[in-house]
Amino acid sequence: MWIILKKICVYLWIGFLIVPQSVMGENVKMMTRESQKIQWAGIPFDIIQSGKSNHHFIWIHGDEQTAKMALEDYMETHEGKALFIQNHEREIPFETTTVDPNRIFSHEGSKKALRKFKTNWTKKQFQNALSKLDEGRDDFFKELFPEEEGLLIALHNNSRGYNVYTEESKSTEVSIKKNQNPRDFILCTDLSDFEKLSAGPYNIVLQNRRLIEDDGSLSWASLERGVRYINIETRLGWLSQQKKMLTYIDTVLLTKND
């Protein structure tokens, strides 16, 4: 019996050695995975880099845990660069106040964000706080924004009261599906991306014109700098839906173009 088992093991080992590498490569996709930590004005982010894809991702609101889980799951098996804010609340502590991190991507937006929860700044305190955000912004953008032709995808979750119809008046074009929950939608800033994604099952809005008011959001900053930007909005807790929407975008816009 021992001799028979020994022969079987030898045959299995030989079989493994002669499997063509091309066949093994079809089943196993090897990717380099690197991580680093950065800060912008003291605001901490973790960066995960897998492979060399020119597509970037960001999770920016700490209380939107469904979005975080969807992005973490995606990065386990896909290439790209993902930035994760290190915070557990929607607002982040900054100086002697708190600010919405998705409202500080411009000078004007930062001024409004700093005054939202604190109005009794001295002039010197306010200017110092504003300068810290302004001085680090361009360096942060170098990490966040992809090179030309790359795509930046943000993942968000929403609560009751915010849905695709909220964005309709600010949109150039919309594609709203009757069988989809209005709180689950995709926002694009590129016409070509909108046209491709609209053929699918999800609610899509196009916002490719500058708003009259600079709100300091990442979508505004992306549009201002000519960066292709997409925001995936879903209800908090609907992980499977957000993962499906991210996979759909990957199939239509990322995989086909890589």
N, C-alpha and C positions, 0 to 999 in steps of 0.2 A: 504493500500500500504506500509506504514511504517513497519508494522508487517512482511509483506512478505520479504521486503528487509533485515530486521534484521535477519530473519531465514536463508536467503541465506548466509549472512556474517558468521553466526555461522557455517553453514555446510562447507563453504570454509575453515574456521579456523581449524575445526576438521580434515578435509581432509589433510591439510598441516601437522598437528601434527602426523598423522598416516602414512605419507609417509616413507617407510623404508630408513634408512640412506644410505644403499648400493646403492639405486636407485639415491639418491641425489648426492652421491659421483661420480657416473658415469658422471654427467653433470657439476659438479663444482670441479675443481682441486685447492685445497688450497695450496699455497706456501708461505713460509716466504721470505720476500724480505728485504735485508739490503743494505745500502750504506755507503761508507767511502771514504775519500780522502787520497792519499799518494803522496809522492814526491820522485823522484830519482834525486839527484844532482840539486834540484830546479825545475825539470821538473814535472808539476802537472798532476795527473791522478785521475779520478773518478772511483770507483769500485762499480759495482752492483752485488750482490750475491742473487740468487734465488734458494731456496731449497738446497740440499746437493749433487748435481751432481758433479762428478769428471772431468767435461769437462770445459775448459776455453776458453775465446775468447778475442780478442784485436782489437781495432781500433787505429791505430798509426799515420796516416797522416791526419792532420787537414783539408786539402783542399779536401779530398775525402768524401764528405758529403753523397753520395749515400750509401756508405759502413756503415757509422754511422747510417743512418736511418734504414737500413736493420737489423743491430744488435740490435738497440733499439726496433724495432718491434718484433724481435725474443725473446728478454728477457722478454717481456710483458707476454708471455704465456709458456715459457720453463724454465727449471732449468739450472743452470750453473753459472759461474763467469765471468763477462765481465769487461775489463779495457778500459776506454776511455781517450785518451790524451786530455788535456784541451788547445787546440790551434786551430787556424783557417787557418794556412798555412802549406805547406808541411814541411818546415824547422822550427825549433824552436830556439828562442833566447837562447844562452848559453854563459856566460861570455861576451866577447867582439866580438862574432861572431854569426853565426847561424849554426846549424848542422841538418842533416837528422836523425830523431830519429830511423830510421830503419837501421842505419849504425854504431850504438854505442854499439851493444850488445857483443862486444869483445874488448880487449885491442888494437889489431892491427887495427881493424876497426875504433875505436875511434881516433886513431892517424891520419888516413887518413881523417876522417870526420872533425876534427878540422882544418886541413890544407886546406880543399877544398875552403873555402871562405875567409881564412885569412892566409897569408904566412909570415907576419912580426912579428910573436911571438918572444918575448925574450925567452930564454931557461927556465927561472924561471916561466914565465907566462904559457908557454905551459905545463910544468910538473905539475903545480898546477891545470890547467884545466883538464888534463888527469887523475890526481889522484882523482879528484872529481867524475868523471865517473866510475873509477875503484872501488872506495871504496863503492859506493852504488849499484853496479850491482848485487852482490849476493843476497842482501836483496830484490831487485826488482824481481829477478828470483824466490825467495821463494813465492812471491805473484802471479807471472805470471804462472809459470810452474805447471801443475797438478801433482798429485801423480802418482805412477806407474800405467800403463794401461789407464791413462787419455789421453785426446786429446786436443791439443791446436789449435784453429782455428783463423786465422787472416783474416780480410776482407779488400780488397784494390780495388781501381778503377784506370783505366788507360786511357791514351790519345792516339792519333794516333801515330803509330810507334812502339808500344809495343804490342806483342801478343804471342800466344802459340808457334809460330815458333821461337821466340826470345830465348825461354828456351829449345828448342829441343836439341841443341848441348850439353847442360849441364845435360841432362836427361838420366837416365838409360833405361827407357821405356816410350813410349808415346801411347796414344789412342786418335787420332784426328778424330772428326766426321765431315763429309762433310757438313751436314746441320746446323752446329753451327758456329757462328761468332768466328773467331780465337782470338778475344780480350777477349772472355769470356772463362775462363778455371780454372781448379782446380789443384793445385800443392800439391803433397804428398811427405812425406819422409819415409813412411812405405809401404813395398811391399804388405802386406795383405790389407791395405786400398786401395791401387791403384787397386788391382785385383777386389775388390768388387765394387768400384766406376766405373771402366771401363765398366762394364756391362750395365751402364745406358746411358743416351743421351748426356752427356756433355764431353767436351775436358778434358782429364786428363794427367798429366805428373808425372813421378816418379823421384825424385832426392834423392836417398838414399846413395850417396857416397860423401865424403868430397871433396870440391873444393880445387884446389892447392892453390888458394889465398883466405885468410880470408877476406871477404868483410864486416864483422861486422853486417850482416843481422840477423834477427830473425830466418830465416830458417837455416842458418849456425849454430847459437848457439844451436838451438833445436837438430839438427843432431849431433852436438858435444857432447851433454849431453844425447842422447838417448831418446829424447822426441818426441812422435808422433805429427807431425805438418802438418797442412793443410792451404793453402792460397787460398782464393776464389777471383779470379780476374774477374772483369766485367768492361764494359764501364761505364764511368761516366754518371749518369743520368738514367741508366737502372735498376731502383729499383726493378721492378717486376722480372727481370731475376736473380738478385742477391738473392732475397728472395727465389725464386724457387730452386736455387742451394744450398742455406743453408738448406732449408727444405729437399732436397734430401739427403744431407749428414746426417742430423739428422735422417732420416728414415733408411738409410742403415747402418750407423755406430754407432749412439748414442742410439736411441730408442730401437733397437733390442738387444743391449748389456747391457742395464740398468736393 
